[in-house]
Amino acid sequence: MSTFSRPRSRRQLRHPGARSASHQADKAAAEARRELTPVFVPAARLPSPERPFTDLGLLGHEFLLEGDEWRKCADPEDFSDSLESRAKALAWFYQQTTRRGKPARMRRKTPTPIEIVTVTFPPWLSDWALARLRSGDDPRASLAAIRTEWLEATMTVMAGKRHLIGYAFHSDTSDLHFDLVVSRQDGEGGRIGDAGLGLAGPWTVGVDRQLRADASIASDKKRRFAHNIAKFRERRGAEAIPLDVLLARALDNAAANVLGEELTPFIKTYAASVPRLEREHRKAALEVLDRARRRVLGDPSQPEPPEVEL
């Protein structure tokens, strides 16, 4: 057997040491993985509402921030082309170091000058937009007002953390969402913020929304949510709130400010549906386990995994 690798992390660099603690830990982890056998079965369909926004005429769009002005991208490829060119322009920074004992400023490259934070609409806002479309009303003016207020809050949240480049609004998914494009580099050799943005992940954002909607959630989910937040605050500070949670809350608050009581019945309907959704998720997980059991027992009704040609 022959393998090849380029160590990128400190742990990877320490792995070749045959007697090192890092190598021993990696070996123990590999042995534990060998005790697990993957069983390939078709995944059960998770409960997710189908909202045909694009079929009803709500289309996506993109804006770039140029100086203090937002420019709407007219051509479908304009946004992507701009991100490619900006990635090249932002792919470097100056770093203070020492050479031969003297202070020196070195030009460094960064492999990831562009970062994207996806902020999904809360389900009740997506439901509101879908209801408006189906009734023949145009929700775009209200959505634009929500977007504008959210962007103002976003620029405050991002101050000192990242430079804002632009955003894209997506309507081709079950929940509407924004792709927020940012960079740590300023294109002139400067950089701001920390390497990490302090994100908690989509699951934590979703549960935070369920709790703020006064939904009744399972006790194990509450415990896991509390554990995630506690671990985050151990690293970031006792009052720290994950950035993705802050951005989601800013979007929810903007929707509440623009739509007011018009949004209330959609929030209540969603909150009432959460226990049912949890049951359906558990049912889907059990269905996968049952499919795996039947495959192990040789049930001919289970499709074979695809063959791989070398």
C-alpha positions as CSV (number, residue, x, y, z in Angstrom):
1,M,0.0,0.0,0.0
2,S,1.2,3.5,-0.8
3,T,-0.3,6.8,0.4
4,F,0.5,10.5,0.1
5,S,-0.6,13.5,2.1
6,R,0.2,17.1,2.7
7,P,-0.1,17.9,6.4
8,R,-2.1,21.1,7.0
9,S,-2.8,21.1,10.7
10,R,-0.6,20.7,13.8
11,R,-2.2,17.4,14.5
12,Q,-1.4,16.1,11.0
13,L,2.2,17.3,11.3
14,R,2.6,15.4,14.6
15,H,1.0,12.2,13.3
16,P,4.1,10.6,11.7
17,G,5.9,10.4,15.1
18,A,5.5,6.7,15.9
19,R,5.7,7.3,19.7
20,S,3.9,10.6,19.9
21,A,0.6,11.1,21.9
22,S,-1.0,12.5,18.7
23,H,-0.2,9.3,16.7
24,Q,-1.5,7.1,19.5
25,A,-4.7,9.0,19.7
26,D,-5.2,8.8,15.9
27,K,-4.5,5.1,15.9
28,A,-7.1,4.5,18.6
29,A,-9.6,6.5,16.7
30,A,-8.9,4.5,13.5
31,E,-9.3,1.2,15.4
32,A,-12.6,2.4,16.7
33,R,-13.8,3.3,13.2
34,R,-12.8,-0.2,12.0
35,E,-15.4,-1.6,14.5
36,L,-18.2,0.2,12.6
37,T,-19.7,-1.3,9.5
38,P,-21.6,1.0,7.2
39,V,-24.8,-0.3,5.8
40,F,-26.0,1.5,2.7
41,V,-29.8,1.9,2.4
42,P,-32.0,4.5,0.7
43,A,-32.5,7.5,3.1
44,A,-36.0,8.1,4.4
45,R,-37.5,11.4,3.2
46,L,-37.4,13.9,6.0
47,P,-40.5,16.1,6.6
48,S,-40.0,19.3,4.7
49,P,-42.7,21.5,3.3
50,E,-42.7,22.1,-0.5
51,R,-43.1,25.8,-1.3
52,P,-43.0,26.4,-5.0
53,F,-42.0,30.1,-4.8
54,T,-40.4,30.2,-8.3
55,D,-43.4,28.6,-9.9
56,L,-45.5,31.4,-8.4
57,G,-43.3,34.1,-9.8
58,L,-41.0,34.9,-6.8
59,L,-37.5,34.9,-8.3
60,G,-34.0,35.3,-6.8
61,H,-31.8,38.3,-7.2
62,E,-28.3,39.6,-6.2
63,F,-26.9,42.9,-5.0
64,L,-23.2,44.0,-4.6
65,L,-22.1,46.6,-2.2
66,E,-19.9,49.1,-4.1
67,G,-18.6,51.7,-1.7
68,D,-21.7,52.9,0.2
69,E,-24.2,52.0,-2.6
70,W,-26.0,48.7,-3.4
71,R,-25.9,47.7,-7.0
72,K,-28.4,45.2,-8.4
73,C,-26.9,42.6,-10.7
74,A,-28.8,42.6,-14.0
75,D,-27.0,39.7,-15.7
76,P,-27.6,36.3,-14.1
77,E,-23.8,35.7,-14.1
78,D,-22.8,39.1,-12.9
79,F,-22.7,38.2,-9.2
80,S,-20.7,35.0,-9.7
81,D,-18.3,36.7,-12.0
82,S,-17.8,39.5,-9.5
83,L,-17.1,37.1,-6.7
84,E,-14.5,35.3,-8.7
85,S,-12.7,38.6,-9.5
86,R,-13.0,39.9,-6.0
87,A,-11.6,36.6,-4.6
88,K,-8.4,37.2,-6.6
89,A,-8.2,40.8,-5.5
90,L,-8.7,39.9,-1.8
91,A,-6.5,36.9,-1.7
92,W,-3.6,38.5,0.2
93,F,-2.8,40.6,3.3
94,Y,0.2,42.0,5.1
95,Q,1.4,40.4,8.3
96,Q,3.9,41.8,10.8
97,T,6.7,39.4,11.6
98,T,10.4,39.4,12.3
99,R,13.3,38.6,9.9
100,R,16.8,38.2,11.3
101,G,15.6,39.7,14.5
102,K,14.2,42.8,12.9
103,P,10.5,43.8,12.4
104,A,9.3,43.1,8.9
105,R,6.0,43.3,7.0
106,M,5.3,40.2,4.8
107,R,2.8,39.8,2.1
108,R,0.8,36.6,2.7
109,K,-1.7,34.7,0.6
110,T,-5.0,33.4,1.9
111,P,-6.8,30.5,0.2
112,T,-10.3,31.5,1.3
113,P,-10.7,35.3,0.9
114,I,-14.5,34.9,0.3
115,E,-16.9,33.6,3.0
116,I,-20.6,33.0,2.7
117,V,-23.1,32.9,5.6
118,T,-26.5,31.6,4.7
119,V,-29.4,33.1,6.6
120,T,-32.7,31.2,6.1
121,F,-36.1,32.8,6.6
122,P,-38.0,31.5,9.6
123,P,-40.6,29.0,8.4
124,W,-43.5,31.3,9.4
125,L,-42.2,34.0,7.1
126,S,-41.8,31.6,4.2
127,D,-45.4,30.5,4.9
128,W,-46.6,34.1,4.9
129,A,-44.9,34.8,1.6
130,L,-46.4,31.6,0.0
131,A,-49.9,32.5,1.2
132,R,-49.6,36.0,-0.3
133,L,-48.4,34.5,-3.6
134,R,-51.2,31.9,-3.7
135,S,-53.8,34.6,-2.9
136,G,-52.6,36.7,-5.9
137,D,-50.9,39.3,-3.8
138,D,-47.4,40.5,-4.4
139,P,-45.2,40.1,-1.3
140,R,-42.1,41.7,-2.8
141,A,-42.6,45.2,-1.4
142,S,-42.9,43.8,2.2
143,L,-40.0,41.4,1.6
144,A,-37.8,44.3,0.3
145,A,-38.7,46.3,3.5
146,I,-37.7,43.4,5.6
147,R,-34.5,42.9,3.7
148,T,-33.5,46.6,4.0
149,E,-34.0,46.6,7.8
150,W,-32.2,43.3,8.1
151,L,-29.2,44.6,6.1
152,E,-28.9,47.6,8.4
153,A,-28.8,45.3,11.4
154,T,-26.4,43.0,9.7
155,M,-23.9,45.7,9.0
156,T,-24.0,46.6,12.7
157,V,-23.5,42.9,13.7
158,M,-20.7,42.5,11.2
159,A,-18.8,45.7,12.1
160,G,-15.3,44.8,13.1
161,K,-15.7,41.1,12.1
162,R,-16.0,41.1,8.3
163,H,-16.2,43.4,5.2
164,L,-19.6,43.0,3.5
165,I,-19.4,42.3,-0.2
166,G,-23.0,41.5,-1.2
167,Y,-25.9,39.2,-0.9
168,A,-28.0,36.9,-3.0
169,F,-31.7,36.2,-2.4
170,H,-32.7,32.6,-3.1
171,S,-36.3,31.5,-3.8
172,D,-35.6,28.0,-5.3
173,T,-35.8,26.2,-1.9
174,S,-38.5,25.3,0.5
175,D,-37.5,28.2,2.9
176,L,-36.4,31.5,1.4
177,H,-32.9,32.5,2.3
178,F,-30.1,35.0,1.8
179,D,-26.5,34.1,1.0
180,L,-24.5,36.9,2.7
181,V,-21.0,37.3,1.1
182,V,-18.2,38.7,3.3
183,S,-14.4,38.8,3.5
184,R,-11.9,39.3,6.2
185,Q,-9.5,41.0,3.7
186,D,-9.9,44.6,2.5
187,G,-7.9,44.3,-0.7
188,E,-5.3,46.7,0.5
189,G,-3.4,44.4,2.8
190,G,-5.5,44.9,5.9
191,R,-7.8,42.4,7.6
192,I,-10.3,42.5,10.4
193,G,-11.8,40.1,12.9
194,D,-10.9,36.6,14.0
195,A,-10.3,33.6,11.8
196,G,-13.6,32.1,13.0
197,L,-17.0,33.8,12.9
198,G,-18.4,32.1,16.0
199,L,-21.2,30.1,14.4
200,A,-23.4,27.6,16.2
201,G,-24.8,25.8,13.1
202,P,-28.3,25.5,11.5
203,W,-29.7,23.1,14.1
204,T,-29.0,25.5,16.9
205,V,-30.5,28.4,14.9
206,G,-33.6,26.3,14.2
207,V,-34.2,25.3,17.8
208,D,-33.6,29.0,18.9
209,R,-36.4,30.0,16.6
210,Q,-38.7,27.2,17.9
211,L,-38.2,28.4,21.4
212,R,-38.8,32.0,20.5
213,A,-42.0,30.9,18.7
214,D,-43.1,29.3,22.0
215,A,-43.2,25.8,20.4
216,S,-43.3,22.8,22.6
217,I,-40.1,20.8,21.9
218,A,-38.8,17.5,23.1
219,S,-36.8,17.4,26.4
220,D,-33.7,15.8,24.7
221,K,-33.7,18.7,22.2
222,K,-33.8,21.2,25.0
223,R,-30.8,19.5,26.8
224,R,-28.8,19.4,23.6
225,F,-29.5,23.0,22.8
226,A,-28.5,24.1,26.3
227,H,-25.3,22.0,26.1
228,N,-24.4,23.6,22.7
229,I,-24.9,27.1,24.0
230,A,-22.9,26.3,27.2
231,K,-20.0,25.0,25.2
232,F,-20.1,28.0,22.9
233,R,-20.0,30.4,25.9
234,E,-17.1,28.5,27.4
235,R,-15.1,29.4,24.3
236,R,-16.5,32.9,23.6
237,G,-17.6,34.4,26.9
238,A,-20.5,34.1,29.4
239,E,-22.9,36.4,27.4
240,A,-21.8,35.5,23.9
241,I,-24.4,34.7,21.2
242,P,-23.5,32.8,18.0
243,L,-23.3,35.1,15.0
244,D,-25.6,32.9,12.9
245,V,-28.2,33.1,15.8
246,L,-27.8,36.9,15.8
247,L,-28.3,37.2,12.1
248,A,-31.4,35.0,12.2
249,R,-32.9,36.9,15.1
250,A,-32.2,40.2,13.2
251,L,-34.2,38.8,10.2
252,D,-37.0,37.6,12.4
253,N,-37.2,41.0,14.2
254,A,-37.2,42.8,10.8
255,A,-40.1,40.6,9.7
256,A,-42.0,41.3,12.9
257,N,-41.5,45.1,12.6
258,V,-42.6,45.2,9.0
259,L,-45.6,42.8,9.1
260,G,-46.7,43.1,12.8
261,E,-49.8,41.1,13.7
262,E,-50.1,39.9,10.1
263,L,-47.4,37.4,10.9
264,T,-48.9,36.1,14.2
265,P,-51.2,33.4,12.9
266,F,-48.3,31.9,10.8
267,I,-46.1,31.8,13.9
268,K,-48.8,30.1,15.9
269,T,-49.4,27.6,13.2
270,Y,-45.8,26.8,12.9
271,A,-45.3,26.4,16.7
272,A,-48.3,24.0,16.8
273,S,-46.7,21.9,14.1
274,V,-43.3,21.4,15.8
275,P,-44.3,18.3,17.9
276,R,-45.7,16.6,14.7
277,L,-42.5,17.4,12.8
278,E,-40.4,15.9,15.6
279,R,-42.4,12.7,15.4
280,E,-42.0,12.6,11.7
281,H,-38.2,13.0,12.0
282,R,-38.0,10.2,14.6
283,K,-40.2,8.0,12.3
284,A,-37.8,8.7,9.4
285,A,-34.8,7.8,11.5
286,L,-36.4,4.6,12.7
287,E,-37.3,3.8,9.1
288,V,-33.6,4.0,8.1
289,L,-32.7,1.7,11.0
290,D,-35.3,-0.8,9.9
291,R,-34.0,-0.7,6.3
292,A,-30.5,-1.4,7.5
293,R,-31.7,-4.3,9.6
294,R,-33.5,-5.9,6.7
295,R,-30.4,-5.5,4.5
296,V,-28.2,-7.2,7.1
297,L,-30.7,-10.0,7.3
298,G,-30.7,-10.4,3.5
299,D,-34.1,-8.9,2.6
300,P,-34.2,-9.1,-1.3
301,S,-36.5,-6.1,-1.4
302,Q,-33.6,-3.8,-0.4
303,P,-31.8,-2.4,-3.4
304,E,-28.1,-3.3,-3.8
305,P,-25.6,-0.5,-3.4
306,P,-24.2,0.8,-6.7
307,E,-21.2,-1.0,-8.3
308,V,-18.1,1.1,-8.7
309,E,-15.8,0.5,-11.6
310,L,-12.1,1.3,-11.4
